[in-house]
């Protein structure tokens, strides 16, 4: 078995794999102040609850956009989940991914690890021109071709950031829950108007961006092209966008699994 770890700004998602099979997965808040020992206590408990023997872990792959947490995770893995060989602990980086993806940017090193992982996963599941939208703390659009070339993408503020800004930077707008959609676009109350602006507004923005990106990627008539959504807010926004073809909440974990199997086990 091997452990995959996706360390994001808001949440850390981990999964335990046996070959290509996802045995179990967990989603916890990312705390940049967590120590290696605190992480070990937390995950020992989760493994025990799932009936997983940590002694069977033969490898670990980590993708991170939070440097302090990456350091803590590496210390945790080496001390508490150590495999026999250091090579079995993989930290995702552009250099590590060169055999799997071509990055067509001036500075490939600056691309977030999670974005490349998602592109690799999407291509692995269906090799075609496609856009991967990750609804996280930020919303990222990542463009990958049929031969797994990463073209770049766009980044915009996530839904939680926008809601927080509305509530904190205005005197009368409250904190709201957008898990329940308003009955119509024209809000009949302040809360309805805010919900409408976020849900319908983000949906329209996604459709507009996808339309513009698709023109630049220029798929030929009849050529396969798709838009894949992932991340914690994907299921919330997808009903308000006509451009999203598929929601895959496990996309990043799938990518980490592919990376481990192709760079360590092969």
Secondary structure by P-SEA (a helix, b strand, c coil): cbbbbbbcccbbbbbbbccccccbbbbbbbbccccaaaaaaaaaaaaaaaccccccccbbbbbbccaaaaaaaaaaaaccccccccccccccccccccccccccccccccccaaaaaaaaaaaaaccccbbbbbbccbbbbbbbccccccccbbbbbcaaaaaaaaaaaccccccccccccccccccccaaaaaaaaaaaaaaaaaaaaaaaaaaaaccccccccbbbbbcccccccccccccccccccaaaaaaaaaaaaacccc
